[in-house]
Structures are given as structure tokens and as C-alpha cells.
């Protein structure tokens, strides 16, 4: 890789990012992502889940074929459910 010049330092040139799969393709590859859609929740609970849902989709886009992706998403879903129960006053 070449070096790209910036103001005072040389930085390694980075390759173009890999294309991100469309959400439909991600759902086929990782059906668990369907649970990271808070649109069925009341607005107050959507506020609780919005960030964690975004993390799940972002990680699936960044590491679609990683062996630890599914276990990581399961743990994230468990945390999401705990946050929902806490916000609903049941946790």
C-alpha cells in the first residue's frame, strides 16, 4: 500500500471499504437480526432499543461471516431484552 500525505504526517492509504450487504441479505444470512427491530414496541421502549439495534445491524454488516457473530448477536439480544424489562419496570 502507498502512503497518503496529510497535513504533517504520512498515513497508510486505505482500500475502499467492502460493500455492505442489504438488510434483506443480512436477514437471510442471520435471521436473528429480525429481533433487532423495535418498530413493534411502544415509543418509550423504542428509545431504549434503538442504539442496541443499530449495533447489531452494524456488527452484522462489518463481520458477516465471522464465526462468533451468531453467539455475539445472541448475547446482544439477551442484553436488549434485559434493558426492555428494566425500562418497563419488570427487571
Secondary structure, 3 states (H helix, E strand, C coil): CCEEECCCCEEECCCCCCCCCCHHHHHHHCHHHHHCCHHHCCHHHHHHHHHHHHHHHHHHHHCCCCCCHHHHHHHHHHHHHHHHHHHCCCC
